[in-house]
Amino acid sequence: MTLTSPPTAQRAATGVHAIARITAATRGGTTTLPVLEGDGPFELRRLRSRGTETRVCVVGAMSAPLGGDRLCIQATAQQGAVLHITSAAATLALRGPTPEHATYDVQLTVEEHAKLHWLPKPLICAAGSNLRQTWTVDLAPTARLVLREEQILGRTGEPPGHVATRLTVRRGGRILLDQEAEYGPGAPGWDGPAVLGDHRATGQLLIVDPSYENKPPEVQLLDNAPEDGQAVLTPLAGPAALVTAIAPDGRRLRRLLDTAQATSRQSRHSRQHALKGM
């Protein structure tokens, strides 16, 4: 196994360029980590496993992303592996030494009969920050994915930064989901009633599971008090479901997504038991 080395990237006027790599593989029925390496702001730590699931935590070793930074995480769950990735704390996007935007790219690959949970803490876009974030996900037909992302627009009492995101998911080489969003100064209409309105926290939960092919989920508005935000579950054209949520703040957003994730987990377990009984 390649262990994480101390950060070596230095912040220059043009920003930090750093990449982290995680590879999970199976050996004797156990998921191992033959590759676990990062530099710059990425310090990777292996957490205690849960059953067959191997868990990795991304720890921030320096302030990032700042303007001009180019950051990337590449994670692969090889055939049959079960990988869970989280983070130790929220990611804070800040104004950098250059007016150039920062980029944060996440590249996930999940091979046949493998499972990947991407469940980091929220991204906070502080005033003056400018970030472009992408997720590029490639799934085998039998792969399973749970991907969660949360964005908090501005710290308490301050205006939001600017963030543009794109999520592209392919399953078996075909597009399953391709969406873009943009919030903050310079993004037209982002705080209008058709988008976020007065809310300053937004997030989504994407679940891809082959069991949905036999019985896809139904569209549903997840029950919640109006002042705590809204969340809706939508089936996709494939074995997948997308939960989209908006809330006044990060605490209430997390509560919405936690509820959605628990609901979807119970629904999938019930579906799988029903299929076994057929």
Accessible surface in RSA format (square Angstrom, percent):
REM  Atomic radii and reference values for relative SASA: ProtOr
REM  Chains: A
REM  Algorithm: Lee & Richards
REM  Probe-radius: 1.40
REM  Slices: 20
REM RES _ NUM      All-atoms   Total-Side   Main-Chain    Non-polar    All polar
REM                ABS   REL    ABS   REL    ABS   REL    ABS   REL    ABS   REL
RES MET A   1   126.00  65.3  54.05  35.8  71.94 171.3  53.38  45.4  72.61  96.2
RES THR A   2    62.26  44.3  57.14  57.9   5.12  12.2  34.65  46.5  27.61  41.7
RES LEU A   3   118.44  66.0 104.82  75.0  13.62  34.2 104.82  73.6  13.62  36.6
RES THR A   4    33.21  23.6   8.87   9.0  24.34  58.0   8.77  11.8  24.44  37.0
RES SER A   5    55.79  47.1  51.07  68.2   4.73  10.9  36.97  78.7  18.82  26.4
RES PRO A   6   104.06  75.8  97.62  89.0   6.44  23.4 103.54  85.5   0.52   3.2
RES PRO A   7    57.44  41.9  36.70  33.5  20.75  75.4  36.88  30.4  20.56 127.8
RES THR A   8    95.13  67.7  77.23  78.3  17.90  42.7  65.22  87.6  29.91  45.2
RES ALA A   9    24.68  22.7   8.35  12.9  16.33  37.2  18.41  25.9   6.27  16.6
RES GLN A  10   147.80  82.6 132.06  96.5  15.74  37.5  58.34 124.2  89.46  67.9
RES ARG A  11    74.52  31.3  42.47  21.6  32.05  76.3  33.66  46.0  40.86  24.8
RES ALA A  12    56.58  52.0  45.44  70.1  11.15  25.4  55.79  78.6   0.79   2.1
RES ALA A  13    80.41  73.9  65.30 100.8  15.11  34.4  69.51  97.9  10.90  28.9
RES THR A  14    94.99  67.6  90.26  91.5   4.73  11.3  75.23 101.0  19.76  29.9
RES GLY A  15     6.64   8.2   0.00   N/A   6.64   8.2   0.15   0.4   6.48  14.5
RES VAL A  16     1.17   0.8   0.14   0.1   1.03   2.5   1.17   1.0   0.00   0.0
RES HIS A  17   120.72  66.0 101.97  70.9  18.75  48.0  70.85  73.0  49.86  58.0
RES ALA A  18     8.32   7.7   0.00   0.0   8.32  18.9   3.84   5.4   4.49  11.9
RES ILE A  19    47.18  26.9  43.85  32.7   3.33   8.0  43.85  31.6   3.33   9.0
RES ALA A  20     0.11   0.1   0.00   0.0   0.11   0.3   0.11   0.2   0.00   0.0
RES ARG A  21    99.22  41.7  99.21  50.6   0.01   0.0  25.83  35.3  73.38  44.5
RES ILE A  22     2.16   1.2   0.00   0.0   2.16   5.2   0.00   0.0   2.16   5.9
RES THR A  23    22.93  16.3  22.93  23.2   0.00   0.0   6.25   8.4  16.68  25.2
RES ALA A  24     0.00   0.0   0.00   0.0   0.00   0.0   0.00   0.0   0.00   0.0
RES ALA A  25    17.32  15.9  17.32  26.7   0.00   0.0  17.32  24.4   0.00   0.0
RES THR A  26    59.94  42.6  35.73  36.2  24.21  57.7  14.04  18.9  45.91  69.4
RES ARG A  27   179.23  75.3 167.66  85.5  11.57  27.5  62.58  85.5 116.65  70.7
RES GLY A  28    85.65 105.6   0.00   N/A  85.65 105.6  45.83 125.8  39.81  89.2
RES GLY A  29    65.78  81.1   0.00   N/A  65.78  81.1  37.73 103.5  28.05  62.8
RES THR A  30    79.32  56.4  77.53  78.6   1.80   4.3  49.58  66.6  29.74  45.0
RES THR A  31     4.40   3.1   2.84   2.9   1.56   3.7   0.00   0.0   4.40   6.7
RES THR A  32    34.64  24.6  34.64  35.1   0.00   0.0  31.60  42.4   3.04   4.6
RES LEU A  33     1.91   1.1   0.00   0.0   1.91   4.8   0.49   0.3   1.42   3.8
RES PRO A  34    51.35  37.4  37.95  34.6  13.40  48.7  43.72  36.1   7.62  47.4
RES VAL A  35    42.80  28.2  42.80  38.7   0.00   0.0  42.80  37.2   0.00   0.0
RES LEU A  36     4.07   2.3   4.07   2.9   0.00   0.0   4.07   2.9   0.00   0.0
RES GLU A  37    54.39  31.2  54.34  41.1   0.04   0.1  17.52  33.9  36.87  30.1
RES GLY A  38     5.32   6.6   0.00   N/A   5.32   6.6   3.08   8.4   2.24   5.0
RES ASP A  39    38.17  26.7  38.13  38.0   0.04   0.1  10.13  23.8  28.05  28.0
RES GLY A  40     0.00   0.0   0.00   N/A   0.00   0.0   0.00   0.0   0.00   0.0
RES PRO A  41     6.86   5.0   5.83   5.3   1.03   3.8   5.83   4.8   1.03   6.4
RES PHE A  42     7.34   3.7   6.73   4.2   0.61   1.6   6.73   4.1   0.61   1.7
RES GLU A  43    49.98  28.7  49.79  37.7   0.19   0.5   9.39  18.2  40.59  33.1
RES LEU A  44     5.68   3.2   0.00   0.0   5.68  14.3   0.00   0.0   5.68  15.3
RES ARG A  45   125.08  52.5 121.28  61.8   3.80   9.0  39.61  54.1  85.47  51.8
RES ARG A  46   100.36  42.1  71.20  36.3  29.15  69.4  29.54  40.4  70.82  42.9
RES LEU A  47    56.42  31.4  49.70  35.6   6.72  16.9  54.09  38.0   2.33   6.3
RES ARG A  48   213.48  89.6 195.21  99.5  18.27  43.5  80.25 109.7 133.24  80.7
RES SER A  49    47.31  40.0  29.37  39.2  17.94  41.3  23.23  49.5  24.08  33.7
RES ARG A  50   152.98  64.2 140.84  71.8  12.14  28.9  51.29  70.1 101.70  61.6
RES GLY A  51    80.24  99.0   0.00   N/A  80.24  99.0  45.15 123.9  35.09  78.6
RES THR A  52    94.79  67.4  84.69  85.9  10.09  24.1  70.85  95.2  23.94  36.2
RES GLU A  53    24.34  14.0  24.11  18.2   0.23   0.6   8.39  16.2  15.96  13.0
RES THR A  54     2.19   1.6   2.19   2.2   0.00   0.0   0.00   0.0   2.19   3.3
RES ARG A  55    31.45  13.2  31.45  16.0   0.00   0.0   0.00   0.0  31.45  19.1
RES VAL A  56     0.00   0.0   0.00   0.0   0.00   0.0   0.00   0.0   0.00   0.0
RES CYS A  57    10.89   8.2  10.89  12.1   0.00   0.0   0.38   1.0  10.51  11.3
RES VAL A  58    16.24  10.7  13.81  12.5   2.43   5.9  13.81  12.0   2.43   6.6
RES VAL A  59    26.10  17.2  26.10  23.6   0.00   0.0  26.10  22.7   0.00   0.0
RES GLY A  60    62.95  77.6   0.00   N/A  62.95  77.6  27.69  76.0  35.26  79.0
RES ALA A  61    41.13  37.8   4.69   7.2  36.44  82.9  13.66  19.2  27.47  72.8
RES MET A  62    58.25  30.2  36.00  23.8  22.24  53.0  47.72  40.6  10.53  13.9
RES SER A  63    70.66  59.7  54.62  72.9  16.04  37.0  25.09  53.4  45.57  63.8
RES ALA A  64    14.65  13.5   1.24   1.9  13.41  30.5   1.26   1.8  13.39  35.5
RES PRO A  65     1.06   0.8   0.27   0.2   0.79   2.9   0.27   0.2   0.79   4.9
RES LEU A  66    22.83  12.7  22.66  16.2   0.17   0.4  22.83  16.0   0.00   0.0
RES GLY A  67     5.24   6.5   0.00   N/A   5.24   6.5   4.27  11.7   0.97   2.2
RES GLY A  68     1.43   1.8   0.00   N/A   1.43   1.8   0.00   0.0   1.43   3.2
RES ASP A  69     0.08   0.1   0.08   0.1   0.00   0.0   0.00   0.0   0.08   0.1
RES ARG A  70    62.27  26.1  58.05  29.6   4.22  10.1  32.48  44.4  29.79  18.1
RES LEU A  71     4.04   2.3   1.93   1.4   2.12   5.3   2.23   1.6   1.82   4.9
RES CYS A  72    18.93  14.3  18.93  21.1   0.00   0.0  15.26  38.7   3.67   4.0
RES ILE A  73     0.87   0.5   0.87   0.6   0.00   0.0   0.87   0.6   0.00   0.0
RES GLN A  74    59.96  33.5  58.66  42.9   1.30   3.1  15.79  33.6  44.17  33.5
RES ALA A  75     1.37   1.3   0.00   0.0   1.37   3.1   0.20   0.3   1.17   3.1
RES THR A  76    33.89  24.1  33.89  34.4   0.00   0.0  10.88  14.6  23.01  34.8
RES ALA A  77     0.00   0.0   0.00   0.0   0.00   0.0   0.00   0.0   0.00   0.0
RES GLN A  78    67.30  37.6  67.30  49.2   0.00   0.0   9.30  19.8  57.99  44.0
RES GLN A  79   114.41  64.0 108.38  79.2   6.03  14.4  24.71  52.6  89.70  68.0
RES GLY A  80    31.23  38.5   0.00   N/A  31.23  38.5  17.32  47.5  13.90  31.1
RES ALA A  81     0.00   0.0   0.00   0.0   0.00   0.0   0.00   0.0   0.00   0.0
RES VAL A  82    26.66  17.5  26.66  24.1   0.00   0.0  26.66  23.2   0.00   0.0
RES LEU A  83     0.45   0.3   0.00   0.0   0.45   1.1   0.00   0.0   0.45   1.2
RES HIS A  84    20.44  11.2  20.44  14.2   0.00   0.0  14.67  15.1   5.77   6.7
RES ILE A  85     0.89   0.5   0.88   0.7   0.01   0.0   0.88   0.6   0.01   0.0
RES THR A  86    17.85  12.7  17.40  17.6   0.45   1.1  11.21  15.1   6.63  10.0
RES SER A  87    11.53   9.7  10.37  13.8   1.16   2.7   9.83  20.9   1.70   2.4
RES ALA A  88    57.49  52.9  27.33  42.2  30.16  68.6  33.88  47.7  23.61  62.5
RES ALA A  89    66.70  61.3  55.38  85.5  11.32  25.8  60.02  84.5   6.68  17.7
RES ALA A  90    42.78  39.3  19.61  30.3  23.18  52.7  19.61  27.6  23.18  61.4
RES THR A  91    34.62  24.6  29.71  30.1   4.92  11.7  13.41  18.0  21.21  32.1
RES LEU A  92    56.07  31.2  52.15  37.3   3.92   9.9  52.15  36.6   3.92  10.6
RES ALA A  93     1.33   1.2   1.33   2.0   0.00   0.0   1.33   1.9   0.00   0.0
RES LEU A  94    44.37  24.7  42.39  30.3   1.98   5.0  42.39  29.8   1.98   5.3
RES ARG A  95   166.40  69.9 149.43  76.2  16.97  40.4  53.23  72.8 113.17  68.6
RES GLY A  96    16.26  20.0   0.00   N/A  16.26  20.0   2.89   7.9  13.37  29.9
RES PRO A  97    87.71  63.9  40.92  37.3  46.79 170.1  55.41  45.8  32.29 200.7
RES THR A  98    27.60  19.6  22.16  22.5   5.44  13.0  12.14  16.3  15.46  23.4
RES PRO A  99   137.69 100.4 105.94  96.6  31.75 115.4 120.46  99.5  17.23 107.1
RES GLU A 100    80.88  46.4  69.41  52.5  11.47  27.3  32.98  63.8  47.91  39.1
RES HIS A 101    33.67  18.4  31.91  22.2   1.76   4.5  18.21  18.8  15.47  18.0
RES ALA A 102     2.21   2.0   2.21   3.4   0.00   0.0   2.21   3.1   0.00   0.0
RES THR A 103    23.07  16.4  23.07  23.4   0.00   0.0  19.97  26.8   3.10   4.7
RES TYR A 104    19.77   9.2  19.77  11.3   0.00   0.0   7.16   5.4  12.61  15.6
RES ASP A 105    42.81  30.0  42.81  42.6   0.00   0.0   5.47  12.9  37.34  37.2
RES VAL A 106     0.41   0.3   0.09   0.1   0.31   0.7   0.09   0.1   0.31   0.8
RES GLN A 107    72.93  40.8  71.08  51.9   1.85   4.4  21.53  45.8  51.40  39.0
RES LEU A 108     1.53   0.8   0.00   0.0   1.53   3.8   0.00   0.0   1.53   4.1
RES THR A 109    50.52  35.9  50.52  51.2   0.00   0.0  26.69  35.9  23.82  36.0
RES VAL A 110     0.98   0.6   0.00   0.0   0.98   2.4   0.00   0.0   0.98   2.7
RES GLU A 111    66.37  38.1  64.56  48.8   1.81   4.3  22.26  43.1  44.11  36.0
RES GLU A 112    62.69  36.0  62.57  47.3   0.12   0.3  36.28  70.2  26.41  21.6
RES HIS A 113   120.49  65.9 101.88  70.8  18.60  47.6  62.83  64.7  57.66  67.1
RES ALA A 114     1.60   1.5   0.00   0.0   1.60   3.6   0.28   0.4   1.32   3.5
RES LYS A 115    71.75  35.0  71.75  44.0   0.00   0.0  17.22  15.5  54.53  58.1
RES LEU A 116     0.00   0.0   0.00   0.0   0.00   0.0   0.00   0.0   0.00   0.0
RES HIS A 117    34.37  18.8  34.37  23.9   0.00   0.0  28.47  29.3   5.90   6.9
RES TRP A 118    10.15   4.1  10.15   4.9   0.00   0.0   8.74   4.7   1.41   2.3
RES LEU A 119    28.28  15.7  21.38  15.3   6.90  17.3  21.55  15.1   6.73  18.1
RES PRO A 120    28.03  20.4  24.25  22.1   3.78  13.7  24.28  20.0   3.75  23.3
RES LYS A 121    80.15  39.1  72.80  44.7   7.35  17.5  44.47  40.0  35.67  38.0
RES PRO A 122    20.39  14.9  20.21  18.4   0.18   0.7  20.39  16.8   0.00   0.0
RES LEU A 123    11.22   6.2  10.05   7.2   1.17   2.9  10.22   7.2   1.00   2.7
RES ILE A 124    40.64  23.1  40.64  30.3   0.00   0.0  40.64  29.3   0.00   0.0
RES CYS A 125     0.09   0.1   0.09   0.1   0.00   0.0   0.06   0.2   0.03   0.0
RES ALA A 126     0.13   0.1   0.13   0.2   0.00   0.0   0.13   0.2   0.00   0.0
RES ALA A 127    33.18  30.5  22.55  34.8  10.63  24.2  22.61  31.8  10.57  28.0
RES GLY A 128    36.21  44.7   0.00   N/A  36.21  44.7  16.42  45.1  19.78  44.3
RES SER A 129     4.39   3.7   0.55   0.7   3.84   8.9   0.57   1.2   3.82   5.4
RES ASN A 130    55.37  38.2  50.61  48.9   4.76  11.5  13.07  31.4  42.30  40.9
RES LEU A 131     0.56   0.3   0.56   0.4   0.00   0.0   0.56   0.4   0.00   0.0
RES ARG A 132   125.75  52.8 125.69  64.1   0.06   0.1  27.86  38.1  97.89  59.3
RES GLN A 133    15.92   8.9  15.13  11.1   0.79   1.9   0.00   0.0  15.92  12.1
RES THR A 134    46.08  32.8  46.08  46.7   0.00   0.0  40.35  54.2   5.73   8.7
RES TRP A 135     8.64   3.5   7.67   3.7   0.98   2.3   6.70   3.6   1.94   3.1
RES THR A 136    48.34  34.4  47.24  47.9   1.10   2.6  26.34  35.4  22.00  33.3
RES VAL A 137     0.00   0.0   0.00   0.0   0.00   0.0   0.00   0.0   0.00   0.0
RES ASP A 138    59.03  41.3  57.82  57.5   1.21   2.9  21.70  51.1  37.33  37.2
RES LEU A 139     7.13   4.0   0.15   0.1   6.98  17.5   2.06   1.4   5.07  13.6
RES ALA A 140    17.66  16.2  10.01  15.4   7.66  17.4  15.63  22.0   2.04   5.4
RES PRO A 141    62.41  45.5  60.87  55.5   1.54   5.6  60.87  50.3   1.54   9.6
RES THR A 142    41.88  29.8  41.59  42.2   0.29   0.7  41.59  55.9   0.29   0.4
RES ALA A 143     0.31   0.3   0.00   0.0   0.31   0.7   0.00   0.0   0.31   0.8
RES ARG A 144    74.82  31.4  74.82  38.1   0.00   0.0  13.42  18.3  61.41  37.2
RES LEU A 145     0.63   0.4   0.00   0.0   0.63   1.6   0.00   0.0   0.63   1.7
RES VAL A 146     9.04   6.0   9.04   8.2   0.00   0.0   9.04   7.9   0.00   0.0
RES LEU A 147     0.00   0.0   0.00   0.0   0.00   0.0   0.00   0.0   0.00   0.0
RES ARG A 148    12.06   5.1  12.06   6.1   0.00   0.0   3.91   5.3   8.15   4.9
RES GLU A 149    17.41  10.0  14.95  11.3   2.46   5.9   7.29  14.1  10.12   8.3
RES GLU A 150     6.03   3.5   0.33   0.3   5.70  13.6   0.27   0.5   5.75   4.7
RES GLN A 151     5.10   2.8   5.10   3.7   0.00   0.0   1.51   3.2   3.59   2.7
RES ILE A 152    24.64  14.0  24.64  18.4   0.00   0.0  24.64  17.7   0.00   0.0
RES LEU A 153     3.19   1.8   0.00   0.0   3.19   8.0   0.00   0.0   3.19   8.6
RES GLY A 154     7.63   9.4   0.00   N/A   7.63   9.4   0.06   0.2   7.56  16.9
RES ARG A 155   109.40  45.9 100.49  51.2   8.90  21.2  44.59  60.9  64.81  39.3
RES THR A 156   148.51 105.6 112.91 114.5  35.59  84.8  84.48 113.5  64.03  96.8
RES GLY A 157    86.66 106.9   0.00   N/A  86.66 106.9  42.29 116.0  44.38  99.4
RES GLU A 158    46.32  26.6  28.66  21.7  17.66  42.0  19.32  37.4  27.00  22.0
RES PRO A 159    91.12  66.4  83.26  75.9   7.86  28.6  90.35  74.6   0.77   4.8
RES PRO A 160    17.26  12.6  14.99  13.7   2.27   8.3  14.99  12.4   2.27  14.1
RES GLY A 161     1.19   1.5   0.00   N/A   1.19   1.5   1.19   3.3   0.00   0.0
RES HIS A 162    32.17  17.6  31.58  22.0   0.58   1.5  27.45  28.3   4.72   5.5
RES VAL A 163     0.00   0.0   0.00   0.0   0.00   0.0   0.00   0.0   0.00   0.0
RES ALA A 164    27.10  24.9  24.96  38.5   2.14   4.9  25.29  35.6   1.80   4.8
RES THR A 165    14.69  10.4   9.82  10.0   4.88  11.6   2.27   3.0  12.43  18.8
RES ARG A 166   102.25  42.9 101.66  51.8   0.60   1.4  25.31  34.6  76.94  46.6
RES LEU A 167     2.65   1.5   1.90   1.4   0.75   1.9   1.90   1.3   0.75   2.0
RES THR A 168    13.01   9.3  13.01  13.2   0.00   0.0   7.25   9.7   5.77   8.7
RES VAL A 169     0.00   0.0   0.00   0.0   0.00   0.0   0.00   0.0   0.00   0.0
RES ARG A 170    82.00  34.4  81.88  41.7   0.12   0.3  13.77  18.8  68.23  41.3
RES ARG A 171    44.83  18.8  38.12  19.4   6.71  16.0   6.34   8.7  38.49  23.3
RES GLY A 172    44.74  55.2   0.00   N/A  44.74  55.2  20.15  55.3  24.59  55.1
RES GLY A 173    66.32  81.8   0.00   N/A  66.32  81.8  32.93  90.4  33.39  74.8
RES ARG A 174   193.35  81.2 187.89  95.8   5.47  13.0  68.54  93.7 124.81  75.6
RES ILE A 175    97.38  55.4  67.30  50.1  30.08  72.5  67.30  48.5  30.08  81.6
RES LEU A 176    23.03  12.8   5.63   4.0  17.41  43.8   7.25   5.1  15.79  42.5
RES LEU A 177    22.38  12.5  19.00  13.6   3.38   8.5  22.38  15.7   0.00   0.0
RES ASP A 178    65.87  46.1  34.91  34.7  30.96  73.2  14.69  34.6  51.19  51.0
RES GLN A 179    55.97  31.3  50.21  36.7   5.76  13.7  26.17  55.7  29.80  22.6
RES GLU A 180   128.60  73.8  96.24  72.8  32.37  77.1  24.59  47.6 104.01  84.9
RES ALA A 181    34.40  31.6  23.22  35.8  11.17  25.4  32.64  46.0   1.75   4.6
RES GLU A 182    76.12  43.7  63.50  48.0  12.62  30.1  14.25  27.6  61.87  50.5
RES TYR A 183    24.65  11.5  24.65  14.0   0.00   0.0   3.60   2.7  21.05  26.0
RES GLY A 184     0.00   0.0   0.00   N/A   0.00   0.0   0.00   0.0   0.00   0.0
RES PRO A 185    81.48  59.4  65.73  59.9  15.74  57.2  75.63  62.4   5.85  36.4
RES GLY A 186    74.74  92.2   0.00   N/A  74.74  92.2  41.63 114.2  33.11  74.2
RES ALA A 187     6.12   5.6   1.71   2.6   4.41  10.0   2.07   2.9   4.05  10.7
RES PRO A 188   129.53  94.4  97.34  88.7  32.19 117.0 109.43  90.3  20.11 125.0
RES GLY A 189    47.75  58.9   0.00   N/A  47.75  58.9  34.13  93.7  13.63  30.5
RES TRP A 190    25.33  10.2  22.85  11.1   2.48   5.8  15.06   8.0  10.27  16.7
RES ASP A 191    71.65  50.2  56.91  56.6  14.75  34.9   3.72   8.8  67.93  67.7
RES GLY A 192    18.52  22.8   0.00   N/A  18.52  22.8  18.52  50.8   0.00   0.0
RES PRO A 193   143.05 104.3 109.82 100.1  33.23 120.8 115.84  95.6  27.21 169.1
RES ALA A 194   102.95  94.7  61.81  95.4  41.14  93.6  73.43 103.4  29.52  78.2
RES VAL A 195    67.86  44.7  50.66  45.9  17.20  41.4  54.82  47.6  13.03  35.4
RES LEU A 196     5.47   3.0   3.28   2.3   2.19   5.5   4.36   3.1   1.10   3.0
RES GLY A 197    17.56  21.7   0.00   N/A  17.56  21.7  16.50  45.3   1.06   2.4
RES ASP A 198   139.05  97.4 118.19 117.6  20.86  49.3  36.56  86.0 102.49 102.2
RES HIS A 199    36.65  20.0  36.58  25.4   0.07   0.2  17.75  18.3  18.90  22.0
RES ARG A 200    73.34  30.8  73.34  37.4   0.00   0.0  32.24  44.1  41.10  24.9
RES ALA A 201     0.00   0.0   0.00   0.0   0.00   0.0   0.00   0.0   0.00   0.0
RES THR A 202     8.63   6.1   8.62   8.7   0.01   0.0   2.01   2.7   6.62  10.0
RES GLY A 203     3.50   4.3   0.00   N/A   3.50   4.3   2.95   8.1   0.55   1.2
RES GLN A 204    12.27   6.9  12.27   9.0   0.00   0.0   2.84   6.0   9.43   7.2
RES LEU A 205     0.06   0.0   0.00   0.0   0.06   0.2   0.00   0.0   0.06   0.2
RES LEU A 206     0.00   0.0   0.00   0.0   0.00   0.0   0.00   0.0   0.00   0.0
RES ILE A 207     2.35   1.3   2.35   1.8   0.00   0.0   2.35   1.7   0.00   0.0
RES VAL A 208     0.29   0.2   0.11   0.1   0.18   0.4   0.11   0.1   0.18   0.5
RES ASP A 209     5.68   4.0   5.68   5.7   0.00   0.0   0.48   1.1   5.19   5.2
RES PRO A 210    25.01  18.2  22.19  20.2   2.83  10.3  22.43  18.5   2.58  16.0
RES SER A 211    10.08   8.5   4.60   6.1   5.49  12.6   9.71  20.7   0.37   0.5
RES TYR A 212     4.73   2.2   3.37   1.9   1.36   3.5   0.41   0.3   4.32   5.3
RES GLU A 213   107.67  61.8  73.82  55.8  33.85  80.6  30.83  59.6  76.84  62.7
RES ASN A 214   105.32  72.6  71.08  68.7  34.25  82.5  12.98  31.2  92.34  89.3
RES LYS A 215   130.50  63.7 129.32  79.3   1.18   2.8  74.45  67.0  56.05  59.7
RES PRO A 216    75.77  55.2  67.67  61.7   8.10  29.4  67.67  55.9   8.10  50.3
RES PRO A 217    16.49  12.0   7.61   6.9   8.89  32.3  12.25  10.1   4.24  26.4
RES GLU A 218   139.63  80.2 132.15 100.0   7.48  17.8  49.47  95.7  90.16  73.6
RES VAL A 219    98.87  65.1  76.13  68.9  22.74  54.8  76.13  66.1  22.74  61.7
RES GLN A 220    76.45  42.8  70.05  51.2   6.40  15.2  25.34  53.9  51.12  38.8
RES LEU A 221   120.65  67.2 100.92  72.2  19.73  49.6 100.92  70.9  19.73  53.1
RES LEU A 222    16.31   9.1  11.28   8.1   5.02  12.6  13.25   9.3   3.05   8.2
RES ASP A 223   140.95  98.7 114.84 114.3  26.11  61.7  41.78  98.3  99.17  98.9
RES ASN A 224    57.64  39.7  21.74  21.0  35.90  86.4  11.54  27.8  46.10  44.6
RES ALA A 225    40.78  37.5  27.34  42.2  13.44  30.6  33.57  47.3   7.21  19.1
RES PRO A 226   108.95  79.4  96.34  87.8  12.60  45.8  99.08  81.8   9.86  61.3
RES GLU A 227   114.42  65.7 100.15  75.8  14.26  34.0  62.65 121.2  51.77  42.3
RES ASP A 228    28.87  20.2  28.86  28.7   0.01   0.0   1.97   4.6  26.89  26.8
RES GLY A 229     0.94   1.2   0.00   N/A   0.94   1.2   0.02   0.1   0.92   2.1
RES GLN A 230   101.37  56.7  98.46  72.0   2.91   6.9  17.48  37.2  83.89  63.6
RES ALA A 231     1.41   1.3   0.00   0.0   1.41   3.2   1.41   2.0   0.00   0.0
RES VAL A 232    51.95  34.2  51.95  47.0   0.00   0.0  51.95  45.1   0.00   0.0
RES LEU A 233     5.89   3.3   5.89   4.2   0.00   0.0   5.89   4.1   0.00   0.0
RES THR A 234    53.17  37.8  53.17  53.9   0.00   0.0  39.60  53.2  13.56  20.5
RES PRO A 235    37.79  27.5  25.56  23.3  12.23  44.5  25.59  21.1  12.19  75.8
RES LEU A 236    31.54  17.6  19.31  13.8  12.23  30.7  23.00  16.2   8.53  23.0
RES ALA A 237   109.48 100.7  67.55 104.2  41.93  95.4  81.96 115.4  27.53  72.9
RES GLY A 238    31.40  38.7   0.00   N/A  31.40  38.7  21.10  57.9  10.30  23.1
RES PRO A 239     4.13   3.0   3.45   3.1   0.68   2.5   3.79   3.1   0.34   2.1
RES ALA A 240     0.45   0.4   0.00   0.0   0.45   1.0   0.00   0.0   0.45   1.2
RES ALA A 241     0.51   0.5   0.18   0.3   0.33   0.8   0.18   0.3   0.33   0.9
RES LEU A 242    16.71   9.3  16.17  11.6   0.54   1.4  16.17  11.4   0.54   1.5
RES VAL A 243     0.42   0.3   0.42   0.4   0.00   0.0   0.42   0.4   0.00   0.0
RES THR A 244    55.86  39.7  53.45  54.2   2.41   5.7  42.75  57.4  13.11  19.8
RES ALA A 245     1.22   1.1   0.00   0.0   1.22   2.8   1.22   1.7   0.00   0.0
RES ILE A 246    34.97  19.9  34.91  26.0   0.06   0.1  34.91  25.1   0.06   0.2
RES ALA A 247     0.00   0.0   0.00   0.0   0.00   0.0   0.00   0.0   0.00   0.0
RES PRO A 248    41.03  29.9  28.07  25.6  12.95  47.1  28.46  23.5  12.57  78.1
RES ASP A 249    46.66  32.7  44.60  44.4   2.07   4.9  33.11  77.9  13.55  13.5
RES GLY A 250    18.16  22.4   0.00   N/A  18.16  22.4  12.21  33.5   5.95  13.3
RES ARG A 251   147.90  62.1 131.52  67.0  16.37  39.0  79.43 108.6  68.46  41.5
RES ARG A 252    52.75  22.1  51.70  26.4   1.06   2.5   2.25   3.1  50.51  30.6
RES LEU A 253     0.00   0.0   0.00   0.0   0.00   0.0   0.00   0.0   0.00   0.0
RES ARG A 254    76.67  32.2  76.67  39.1   0.00   0.0  40.68  55.6  35.98  21.8
RES ARG A 255   115.70  48.6 111.20  56.7   4.50  10.7  53.16  72.7  62.54  37.9
RES LEU A 256     6.38   3.6   4.92   3.5   1.45   3.6   6.05   4.2   0.33   0.9
RES LEU A 257     0.00   0.0   0.00   0.0   0.00   0.0   0.00   0.0   0.00   0.0
RES ASP A 258    68.18  47.8  62.07  61.8   6.10  14.4  26.47  62.3  41.70  41.6
RES THR A 259    70.33  50.0  64.48  65.4   5.85  14.0  49.80  66.9  20.53  31.0
RES ALA A 260     0.62   0.6   0.00   0.0   0.62   1.4   0.35   0.5   0.27   0.7
RES GLN A 261    21.55  12.0  21.48  15.7   0.07   0.2   7.88  16.8  13.67  10.4
RES ALA A 262    37.79  34.7  36.92  57.0   0.87   2.0  37.20  52.4   0.59   1.6
RES THR A 263    49.70  35.3  47.53  48.2   2.16   5.2  32.30  43.4  17.39  26.3
RES SER A 264     3.11   2.6   0.70   0.9   2.41   5.6   2.95   6.3   0.15   0.2
RES ARG A 265   100.25  42.1 100.25  51.1   0.00   0.0  32.57  44.5  67.68  41.0
RES GLN A 266   122.40  68.4 119.59  87.4   2.81   6.7  42.87  91.3  79.53  60.3
RES SER A 267    45.72  38.6  35.67  47.6  10.06  23.2  27.22  58.0  18.50  25.9
RES ARG A 268    30.32  12.7  30.32  15.5   0.00   0.0   0.21   0.3  30.11  18.2
RES HIS A 269    92.56  50.6  91.68  63.7   0.88   2.3  50.34  51.9  42.21  49.1
RES SER A 270    73.17  61.8  62.22  83.0  10.95  25.2  37.77  80.4  35.40  49.6
RES ARG A 271    18.14   7.6  13.12   6.7   5.01  11.9   7.83  10.7  10.31   6.2
RES GLN A 272    52.53  29.4  50.80  37.1   1.73   4.1  17.97  38.2  34.56  26.2
RES HIS A 273   124.81  68.2 115.23  80.1   9.57  24.5  80.94  83.4  43.87  51.0
RES ALA A 274    61.40  56.5  45.38  70.0  16.02  36.5  57.59  81.1   3.81  10.1
RES LEU A 275    57.36  31.9  44.07  31.5  13.29  33.4  44.33  31.1  13.03  35.1
RES LYS A 276   165.91  80.9 131.16  80.5  34.75  82.7  91.18  82.1  74.74  79.6
RES GLY A 277    70.74  87.2   0.00   N/A  70.74  87.2  36.85 101.1  33.89  75.9
RES MET A 278   182.30  94.4 114.78  76.0  67.53 160.8 137.75 117.1  44.56  59.0
END  Absolute sums over single chains surface
CHAIN  1 A    12971.9      10247.6       2724.4       6978.2       5993.7
END  Absolute sums over all chains
TOTAL         12971.9      10247.6       2724.4       6978.2       5993.7
